[in-house]
Amino acid sequence: MPYTKDQIVIIMTGQPDQETCIDLFESSWWEDFTHEQAAFLQFHQDKLCMPFGLFHKYFENLIGRPVYSHEFASKRLLQEELETGIHPTLNEILAQIPSEKLITFTQNN
């Protein structure tokens, strides 16, 4: 089902059901928005309504830094960063990973 830009904004201000998310995904709705607008609308959804790779790329443009996949599990922290513009350090980002799952590599020349 084709959606107008206004309809998409209205739908995305709520939490669309799975069927609507699939319809949105198939409509390629994000092509009618700037990357930042699409990332902002998708970020506030519980369900993915666009390809994750595009969302990830667009969200990095929106927030102004590389975003590691595990950070999307801490939506509250990303929301705070969007609101304040204060970026975490690499150590703060890595601290979000449980220690039993964290593997780091170093290279000595």
Phi and psi in radians as a Rosetta constraint file:
Dihedral C 1 N 2 CA 2 C 2 CIRCULARHARMONIC -1.293 0.35
Dihedral N 2 CA 2 C 2 N 3 CIRCULARHARMONIC 2.432 0.35
Dihedral C 2 N 3 CA 3 C 3 CIRCULARHARMONIC -2.033 0.35
Dihedral N 3 CA 3 C 3 N 4 CIRCULARHARMONIC 2.572 0.35
Dihedral C 3 N 4 CA 4 C 4 CIRCULARHARMONIC -1.409 0.35
Dihedral N 4 CA 4 C 4 N 5 CIRCULARHARMONIC 2.853 0.35
Dihedral C 4 N 5 CA 5 C 5 CIRCULARHARMONIC -1.034 0.35
Dihedral N 5 CA 5 C 5 N 6 CIRCULARHARMONIC -0.738 0.35
Dihedral C 5 N 6 CA 6 C 6 CIRCULARHARMONIC -1.102 0.35
Dihedral N 6 CA 6 C 6 N 7 CIRCULARHARMONIC -0.700 0.35
Dihedral C 6 N 7 CA 7 C 7 CIRCULARHARMONIC -1.115 0.35
Dihedral N 7 CA 7 C 7 N 8 CIRCULARHARMONIC -0.693 0.35
Dihedral C 7 N 8 CA 8 C 8 CIRCULARHARMONIC -1.106 0.35
Dihedral N 8 CA 8 C 8 N 9 CIRCULARHARMONIC -0.778 0.35
Dihedral C 8 N 9 CA 9 C 9 CIRCULARHARMONIC -1.049 0.35
Dihedral N 9 CA 9 C 9 N 10 CIRCULARHARMONIC -0.764 0.35
Dihedral C 9 N 10 CA 10 C 10 CIRCULARHARMONIC -1.103 0.35
Dihedral N 10 CA 10 C 10 N 11 CIRCULARHARMONIC -0.799 0.35
Dihedral C 10 N 11 CA 11 C 11 CIRCULARHARMONIC -1.072 0.35
Dihedral N 11 CA 11 C 11 N 12 CIRCULARHARMONIC -0.762 0.35
Dihedral C 11 N 12 CA 12 C 12 CIRCULARHARMONIC -1.350 0.35
Dihedral N 12 CA 12 C 12 N 13 CIRCULARHARMONIC -0.176 0.35
Dihedral C 12 N 13 CA 13 C 13 CIRCULARHARMONIC -1.415 0.35
Dihedral N 13 CA 13 C 13 N 14 CIRCULARHARMONIC -0.225 0.35
Dihedral C 13 N 14 CA 14 C 14 CIRCULARHARMONIC -1.850 0.35
Dihedral N 14 CA 14 C 14 N 15 CIRCULARHARMONIC -2.768 0.35
Dihedral C 14 N 15 CA 15 C 15 CIRCULARHARMONIC -2.085 0.35
Dihedral N 15 CA 15 C 15 N 16 CIRCULARHARMONIC 1.666 0.35
Dihedral C 15 N 16 CA 16 C 16 CIRCULARHARMONIC -1.122 0.35
Dihedral N 16 CA 16 C 16 N 17 CIRCULARHARMONIC 2.636 0.35
Dihedral C 16 N 17 CA 17 C 17 CIRCULARHARMONIC -1.301 0.35
Dihedral N 17 CA 17 C 17 N 18 CIRCULARHARMONIC 3.031 0.35
Dihedral C 17 N 18 CA 18 C 18 CIRCULARHARMONIC -1.044 0.35
Dihedral N 18 CA 18 C 18 N 19 CIRCULARHARMONIC -0.760 0.35
Dihedral C 18 N 19 CA 19 C 19 CIRCULARHARMONIC -1.073 0.35
Dihedral N 19 CA 19 C 19 N 20 CIRCULARHARMONIC -0.735 0.35
Dihedral C 19 N 20 CA 20 C 20 CIRCULARHARMONIC -1.156 0.35
Dihedral N 20 CA 20 C 20 N 21 CIRCULARHARMONIC -0.679 0.35
Dihedral C 20 N 21 CA 21 C 21 CIRCULARHARMONIC -1.094 0.35
Dihedral N 21 CA 21 C 21 N 22 CIRCULARHARMONIC -0.693 0.35
Dihedral C 21 N 22 CA 22 C 22 CIRCULARHARMONIC -1.137 0.35
Dihedral N 22 CA 22 C 22 N 23 CIRCULARHARMONIC -0.772 0.35
Dihedral C 22 N 23 CA 23 C 23 CIRCULARHARMONIC -1.028 0.35
Dihedral N 23 CA 23 C 23 N 24 CIRCULARHARMONIC -0.777 0.35
Dihedral C 23 N 24 CA 24 C 24 CIRCULARHARMONIC -1.075 0.35
Dihedral N 24 CA 24 C 24 N 25 CIRCULARHARMONIC -0.814 0.35
Dihedral C 24 N 25 CA 25 C 25 CIRCULARHARMONIC -0.983 0.35
Dihedral N 25 CA 25 C 25 N 26 CIRCULARHARMONIC -0.837 0.35
Dihedral C 25 N 26 CA 26 C 26 CIRCULARHARMONIC -1.190 0.35
Dihedral N 26 CA 26 C 26 N 27 CIRCULARHARMONIC -0.374 0.35
Dihedral C 26 N 27 CA 27 C 27 CIRCULARHARMONIC -1.443 0.35
Dihedral N 27 CA 27 C 27 N 28 CIRCULARHARMONIC -0.179 0.35
Dihedral C 27 N 28 CA 28 C 28 CIRCULARHARMONIC 0.957 0.35
Dihedral N 28 CA 28 C 28 N 29 CIRCULARHARMONIC 0.761 0.35
Dihedral C 28 N 29 CA 29 C 29 CIRCULARHARMONIC -0.941 0.35
Dihedral N 29 CA 29 C 29 N 30 CIRCULARHARMONIC -0.584 0.35
Dihedral C 29 N 30 CA 30 C 30 CIRCULARHARMONIC -1.106 0.35
Dihedral N 30 CA 30 C 30 N 31 CIRCULARHARMONIC -0.349 0.35
Dihedral C 30 N 31 CA 31 C 31 CIRCULARHARMONIC -1.192 0.35
Dihedral N 31 CA 31 C 31 N 32 CIRCULARHARMONIC -0.316 0.35
Dihedral C 31 N 32 CA 32 C 32 CIRCULARHARMONIC -1.602 0.35
Dihedral N 32 CA 32 C 32 N 33 CIRCULARHARMONIC 0.041 0.35
Dihedral C 32 N 33 CA 33 C 33 CIRCULARHARMONIC -2.176 0.35
Dihedral N 33 CA 33 C 33 N 34 CIRCULARHARMONIC 2.801 0.35
Dihedral C 33 N 34 CA 34 C 34 CIRCULARHARMONIC -1.182 0.35
Dihedral N 34 CA 34 C 34 N 35 CIRCULARHARMONIC 2.828 0.35
Dihedral C 34 N 35 CA 35 C 35 CIRCULARHARMONIC -1.021 0.35
Dihedral N 35 CA 35 C 35 N 36 CIRCULARHARMONIC -0.721 0.35
Dihedral C 35 N 36 CA 36 C 36 CIRCULARHARMONIC -1.162 0.35
Dihedral N 36 CA 36 C 36 N 37 CIRCULARHARMONIC -0.713 0.35
Dihedral C 36 N 37 CA 37 C 37 CIRCULARHARMONIC -1.112 0.35
Dihedral N 37 CA 37 C 37 N 38 CIRCULARHARMONIC -0.793 0.35
Dihedral C 37 N 38 CA 38 C 38 CIRCULARHARMONIC -1.080 0.35
Dihedral N 38 CA 38 C 38 N 39 CIRCULARHARMONIC -0.764 0.35
Dihedral C 38 N 39 CA 39 C 39 CIRCULARHARMONIC -1.096 0.35
Dihedral N 39 CA 39 C 39 N 40 CIRCULARHARMONIC -0.743 0.35
Dihedral C 39 N 40 CA 40 C 40 CIRCULARHARMONIC -1.103 0.35
Dihedral N 40 CA 40 C 40 N 41 CIRCULARHARMONIC -0.816 0.35
Dihedral C 40 N 41 CA 41 C 41 CIRCULARHARMONIC -1.104 0.35
Dihedral N 41 CA 41 C 41 N 42 CIRCULARHARMONIC -0.789 0.35
Dihedral C 41 N 42 CA 42 C 42 CIRCULARHARMONIC -1.181 0.35
Dihedral N 42 CA 42 C 42 N 43 CIRCULARHARMONIC -0.651 0.35
Dihedral C 42 N 43 CA 43 C 43 CIRCULARHARMONIC -0.980 0.35
Dihedral N 43 CA 43 C 43 N 44 CIRCULARHARMONIC -0.591 0.35
Dihedral C 43 N 44 CA 44 C 44 CIRCULARHARMONIC -1.531 0.35
Dihedral N 44 CA 44 C 44 N 45 CIRCULARHARMONIC 0.173 0.35
Dihedral C 44 N 45 CA 45 C 45 CIRCULARHARMONIC -1.771 0.35
Dihedral N 45 CA 45 C 45 N 46 CIRCULARHARMONIC 2.575 0.35
Dihedral C 45 N 46 CA 46 C 46 CIRCULARHARMONIC -1.434 0.35
Dihedral N 46 CA 46 C 46 N 47 CIRCULARHARMONIC -0.449 0.35
Dihedral C 46 N 47 CA 47 C 47 CIRCULARHARMONIC -1.961 0.35
Dihedral N 47 CA 47 C 47 N 48 CIRCULARHARMONIC 2.534 0.35
Dihedral C 47 N 48 CA 48 C 48 CIRCULARHARMONIC -1.349 0.35
Dihedral N 48 CA 48 C 48 N 49 CIRCULARHARMONIC 2.210 0.35
Dihedral C 48 N 49 CA 49 C 49 CIRCULARHARMONIC -2.054 0.35
Dihedral N 49 CA 49 C 49 N 50 CIRCULARHARMONIC 0.233 0.35
Dihedral C 49 N 50 CA 50 C 50 CIRCULARHARMONIC -2.710 0.35
Dihedral N 50 CA 50 C 50 N 51 CIRCULARHARMONIC 2.872 0.35
Dihedral C 50 N 51 CA 51 C 51 CIRCULARHARMONIC -1.042 0.35
Dihedral N 51 CA 51 C 51 N 52 CIRCULARHARMONIC 2.340 0.35
Dihedral C 51 N 52 CA 52 C 52 CIRCULARHARMONIC -1.040 0.35
Dihedral N 52 CA 52 C 52 N 53 CIRCULARHARMONIC -0.707 0.35
Dihedral C 52 N 53 CA 53 C 53 CIRCULARHARMONIC -1.010 0.35
Dihedral N 53 CA 53 C 53 N 54 CIRCULARHARMONIC -0.731 0.35
Dihedral C 53 N 54 CA 54 C 54 CIRCULARHARMONIC -1.198 0.35
Dihedral N 54 CA 54 C 54 N 55 CIRCULARHARMONIC -0.786 0.35
Dihedral C 54 N 55 CA 55 C 55 CIRCULARHARMONIC -0.997 0.35
Dihedral N 55 CA 55 C 55 N 56 CIRCULARHARMONIC -0.808 0.35
Dihedral C 55 N 56 CA 56 C 56 CIRCULARHARMONIC -1.026 0.35
Dihedral N 56 CA 56 C 56 N 57 CIRCULARHARMONIC -0.846 0.35
Dihedral C 56 N 57 CA 57 C 57 CIRCULARHARMONIC -1.083 0.35
Dihedral N 57 CA 57 C 57 N 58 CIRCULARHARMONIC -0.821 0.35
Dihedral C 57 N 58 CA 58 C 58 CIRCULARHARMONIC -1.131 0.35
Dihedral N 58 CA 58 C 58 N 59 CIRCULARHARMONIC -0.666 0.35
Dihedral C 58 N 59 CA 59 C 59 CIRCULARHARMONIC -1.160 0.35
Dihedral N 59 CA 59 C 59 N 60 CIRCULARHARMONIC -0.660 0.35
Dihedral C 59 N 60 CA 60 C 60 CIRCULARHARMONIC -1.054 0.35
Dihedral N 60 CA 60 C 60 N 61 CIRCULARHARMONIC -0.693 0.35
Dihedral C 60 N 61 CA 61 C 61 CIRCULARHARMONIC -1.120 0.35
Dihedral N 61 CA 61 C 61 N 62 CIRCULARHARMONIC -0.713 0.35
Dihedral C 61 N 62 CA 62 C 62 CIRCULARHARMONIC -1.132 0.35
Dihedral N 62 CA 62 C 62 N 63 CIRCULARHARMONIC -0.791 0.35
Dihedral C 62 N 63 CA 63 C 63 CIRCULARHARMONIC -1.508 0.35
Dihedral N 63 CA 63 C 63 N 64 CIRCULARHARMONIC -0.361 0.35
Dihedral C 63 N 64 CA 64 C 64 CIRCULARHARMONIC 1.530 0.35
Dihedral N 64 CA 64 C 64 N 65 CIRCULARHARMONIC 0.440 0.35
Dihedral C 64 N 65 CA 65 C 65 CIRCULARHARMONIC -2.884 0.35
Dihedral N 65 CA 65 C 65 N 66 CIRCULARHARMONIC 2.860 0.35
Dihedral C 65 N 66 CA 66 C 66 CIRCULARHARMONIC -1.114 0.35
Dihedral N 66 CA 66 C 66 N 67 CIRCULARHARMONIC 2.456 0.35
Dihedral C 66 N 67 CA 67 C 67 CIRCULARHARMONIC -2.117 0.35
Dihedral N 67 CA 67 C 67 N 68 CIRCULARHARMONIC 2.174 0.35
Dihedral C 67 N 68 CA 68 C 68 CIRCULARHARMONIC -1.387 0.35
Dihedral N 68 CA 68 C 68 N 69 CIRCULARHARMONIC 2.531 0.35
Dihedral C 68 N 69 CA 69 C 69 CIRCULARHARMONIC -0.936 0.35
Dihedral N 69 CA 69 C 69 N 70 CIRCULARHARMONIC -0.680 0.35
Dihedral C 69 N 70 CA 70 C 70 CIRCULARHARMONIC -1.121 0.35
Dihedral N 70 CA 70 C 70 N 71 CIRCULARHARMONIC -0.358 0.35
Dihedral C 70 N 71 CA 71 C 71 CIRCULARHARMONIC -1.188 0.35
Dihedral N 71 CA 71 C 71 N 72 CIRCULARHARMONIC -0.434 0.35
Dihedral C 71 N 72 CA 72 C 72 CIRCULARHARMONIC -1.158 0.35
Dihedral N 72 CA 72 C 72 N 73 CIRCULARHARMONIC -0.285 0.35
Dihedral C 72 N 73 CA 73 C 73 CIRCULARHARMONIC -1.312 0.35
Dihedral N 73 CA 73 C 73 N 74 CIRCULARHARMONIC -0.284 0.35
Dihedral C 73 N 74 CA 74 C 74 CIRCULARHARMONIC -1.941 0.35
Dihedral N 74 CA 74 C 74 N 75 CIRCULARHARMONIC 1.112 0.35
Dihedral C 74 N 75 CA 75 C 75 CIRCULARHARMONIC -1.004 0.35
Dihedral N 75 CA 75 C 75 N 76 CIRCULARHARMONIC -0.641 0.35
Dihedral C 75 N 76 CA 76 C 76 CIRCULARHARMONIC -1.052 0.35
Dihedral N 76 CA 76 C 76 N 77 CIRCULARHARMONIC -0.723 0.35
Dihedral C 76 N 77 CA 77 C 77 CIRCULARHARMONIC -1.170 0.35
Dihedral N 77 CA 77 C 77 N 78 CIRCULARHARMONIC -0.698 0.35
Dihedral C 77 N 78 CA 78 C 78 CIRCULARHARMONIC -1.164 0.35
Dihedral N 78 CA 78 C 78 N 79 CIRCULARHARMONIC -0.654 0.35
Dihedral C 78 N 79 CA 79 C 79 CIRCULARHARMONIC -1.097 0.35
Dihedral N 79 CA 79 C 79 N 80 CIRCULARHARMONIC -0.775 0.35
Dihedral C 79 N 80 CA 80 C 80 CIRCULARHARMONIC -1.055 0.35
Dihedral N 80 CA 80 C 80 N 81 CIRCULARHARMONIC -0.707 0.35
Dihedral C 80 N 81 CA 81 C 81 CIRCULARHARMONIC -1.134 0.35
Dihedral N 81 CA 81 C 81 N 82 CIRCULARHARMONIC -0.718 0.35
Dihedral C 81 N 82 CA 82 C 82 CIRCULARHARMONIC -1.059 0.35
Dihedral N 82 CA 82 C 82 N 83 CIRCULARHARMONIC -0.719 0.35
Dihedral C 82 N 83 CA 83 C 83 CIRCULARHARMONIC -1.256 0.35
Dihedral N 83 CA 83 C 83 N 84 CIRCULARHARMONIC -0.657 0.35
Dihedral C 83 N 84 CA 84 C 84 CIRCULARHARMONIC -1.695 0.35
Dihedral N 84 CA 84 C 84 N 85 CIRCULARHARMONIC -0.457 0.35
Dihedral C 84 N 85 CA 85 C 85 CIRCULARHARMONIC 1.347 0.35
Dihedral N 85 CA 85 C 85 N 86 CIRCULARHARMONIC 0.116 0.35
Dihedral C 85 N 86 CA 86 C 86 CIRCULARHARMONIC -1.620 0.35
Dihedral N 86 CA 86 C 86 N 87 CIRCULARHARMONIC 2.059 0.35
Dihedral C 86 N 87 CA 87 C 87 CIRCULARHARMONIC -1.538 0.35
Dihedral N 87 CA 87 C 87 N 88 CIRCULARHARMONIC 2.467 0.35
Dihedral C 87 N 88 CA 88 C 88 CIRCULARHARMONIC -1.290 0.35
Dihedral N 88 CA 88 C 88 N 89 CIRCULARHARMONIC 2.781 0.35
Dihedral C 88 N 89 CA 89 C 89 CIRCULARHARMONIC -1.366 0.35
Dihedral N 89 CA 89 C 89 N 90 CIRCULARHARMONIC 2.889 0.35
Dihedral C 89 N 90 CA 90 C 90 CIRCULARHARMONIC -1.050 0.35
Dihedral N 90 CA 90 C 90 N 91 CIRCULARHARMONIC -0.686 0.35
Dihedral C 90 N 91 CA 91 C 91 CIRCULARHARMONIC -1.092 0.35
Dihedral N 91 CA 91 C 91 N 92 CIRCULARHARMONIC -0.674 0.35
Dihedral C 91 N 92 CA 92 C 92 CIRCULARHARMONIC -1.169 0.35
Dihedral N 92 CA 92 C 92 N 93 CIRCULARHARMONIC -0.640 0.35
Dihedral C 92 N 93 CA 93 C 93 CIRCULARHARMONIC -1.178 0.35
Dihedral N 93 CA 93 C 93 N 94 CIRCULARHARMONIC -0.786 0.35
Dihedral C 93 N 94 CA 94 C 94 CIRCULARHARMONIC -1.161 0.35
Dihedral N 94 CA 94 C 94 N 95 CIRCULARHARMONIC -0.506 0.35
Dihedral C 94 N 95 CA 95 C 95 CIRCULARHARMONIC -1.148 0.35
Dihedral N 95 CA 95 C 95 N 96 CIRCULARHARMONIC -0.294 0.35
Dihedral C 95 N 96 CA 96 C 96 CIRCULARHARMONIC -1.288 0.35
Dihedral N 96 CA 96 C 96 N 97 CIRCULARHARMONIC -0.301 0.35
Dihedral C 96 N 97 CA 97 C 97 CIRCULARHARMONIC -1.519 0.35
Dihedral N 97 CA 97 C 97 N 98 CIRCULARHARMONIC 2.245 0.35
Dihedral C 97 N 98 CA 98 C 98 CIRCULARHARMONIC -0.991 0.35
Dihedral N 98 CA 98 C 98 N 99 CIRCULARHARMONIC 2.417 0.35
Dihedral C 98 N 99 CA 99 C 99 CIRCULARHARMONIC -0.998 0.35
Dihedral N 99 CA 99 C 99 N 100 CIRCULARHARMONIC -0.585 0.35
Dihedral C 99 N 100 CA 100 C 100 CIRCULARHARMONIC -1.254 0.35
Dihedral N 100 CA 100 C 100 N 101 CIRCULARHARMONIC -0.182 0.35
Dihedral C 100 N 101 CA 101 C 101 CIRCULARHARMONIC -1.941 0.35
Dihedral N 101 CA 101 C 101 N 102 CIRCULARHARMONIC -0.046 0.35
Dihedral C 101 N 102 CA 102 C 102 CIRCULARHARMONIC -1.549 0.35
Dihedral N 102 CA 102 C 102 N 103 CIRCULARHARMONIC 2.182 0.35
Dihedral C 102 N 103 CA 103 C 103 CIRCULARHARMONIC -2.200 0.35
Dihedral N 103 CA 103 C 103 N 104 CIRCULARHARMONIC 2.226 0.35
Dihedral C 103 N 104 CA 104 C 104 CIRCULARHARMONIC -2.105 0.35
Dihedral N 104 CA 104 C 104 N 105 CIRCULARHARMONIC 2.604 0.35
Dihedral C 104 N 105 CA 105 C 105 CIRCULARHARMONIC -2.148 0.35
Dihedral N 105 CA 105 C 105 N 106 CIRCULARHARMONIC 2.507 0.35
Dihedral C 105 N 106 CA 106 C 106 CIRCULARHARMONIC -2.247 0.35
Dihedral N 106 CA 106 C 106 N 107 CIRCULARHARMONIC 2.713 0.35
Dihedral C 106 N 107 CA 107 C 107 CIRCULARHARMONIC -2.184 0.35
Dihedral N 107 CA 107 C 107 N 108 CIRCULARHARMONIC 2.194 0.35
Dihedral C 107 N 108 CA 108 C 108 CIRCULARHARMONIC -1.803 0.35
Dihedral N 108 CA 108 C 108 N 109 CIRCULARHARMONIC 2.281 0.35
